[in-house]
Amino acid sequence: MGLGNFISNLFGKESSTKSNEPVVEEISTNLYEINTASFENEVIGSAIPVVVDCFTNTCPPCKKMAPIFQKVAEEYDGKIKFVKVNLKNSPEIGKQFKILGVPTLLFFKSGELVTNVVGFTEEDKLKSKLESLLE
């Protein structure tokens, strides 16, 4: 065990160990947490638009954003898929999309990144972005 893992385990921090196995964990209605290995299938290969919430567990704005993201996910069930990616566990996603701050929302349509929003996002602004994604 490396020093970093020892310290993370000692202080109960999340581990950044990479998993090659696809993970898709249902959090609530129309809201899933995924990892790098499942990103291609769940986001790029999705038949409907997808919003990806890139977050970390230690980020206060991410924690504030979580209930809004969950509420809106339920409202758009069947129209837009909502996924969360913990960048501590999936740093490759952060590198691929050049994410410098969290939370960052990535908006995909037909497998292509359409736009992104960095920082805490109010519910009405999020819904406005979602409506333009559906056009």
Secondary structure as the mmCIF struct_conf table of DSSP 4:
data_model
#
loop_
_struct_conf.conf_type_id
_struct_conf.id
_struct_conf.beg_label_comp_id
_struct_conf.beg_label_asym_id
_struct_conf.beg_label_seq_id
_struct_conf.end_label_comp_id
_struct_conf.end_label_asym_id
_struct_conf.end_label_seq_id
HELX_RH_AL_P HELX_RH_AL_P1 LEU A 3 LEU A 10
TURN_TY1_P TURN_TY1_P1 PHE A 11 GLY A 12
HELX_LH_PP_P HELX_LH_PP_P1 LYS A 13 SER A 15
BEND BEND1 GLU A 21 GLU A 21
STRN STRN1 VAL A 24 SER A 28
TURN_TY1_P TURN_TY1_P2 THR A 29 ASN A 30
STRN STRN2 LEU A 31 ILE A 34
HELX_RH_AL_P HELX_RH_AL_P2 THR A 36 PHE A 39
HELX_RH_PI_P HELX_RH_PI_P1 GLU A 40 ILE A 44
TURN_TY1_P TURN_TY1_P3 GLY A 45 GLY A 45
BEND BEND2 ALA A 47 ILE A 48
STRN STRN3 VAL A 50 PHE A 55
TURN_TY1_P TURN_TY1_P4 ASN A 57 THR A 58
HELX_RH_AL_P HELX_RH_AL_P3 PRO A 60 GLU A 75
TURN_TY1_P TURN_TY1_P5 TYR A 76 LYS A 79
BEND BEND3 ILE A 80 ILE A 80
STRN STRN4 LYS A 81 ASN A 86
TURN_TY1_P TURN_TY1_P6 LEU A 87 ASN A 89
HELX_RH_AL_P HELX_RH_AL_P4 PRO A 91 GLN A 96
TURN_TY1_P TURN_TY1_P7 PHE A 97 LYS A 98
BEND BEND4 GLY A 101 PRO A 103
STRN STRN5 THR A 104 LYS A 109
TURN_TY1_P TURN_TY1_P8 SER A 110 GLY A 111
STRN STRN6 GLU A 112 VAL A 118
BEND BEND5 GLY A 119 GLY A 119
HELX_RH_AL_P HELX_RH_AL_P5 GLU A 123 LEU A 134
#
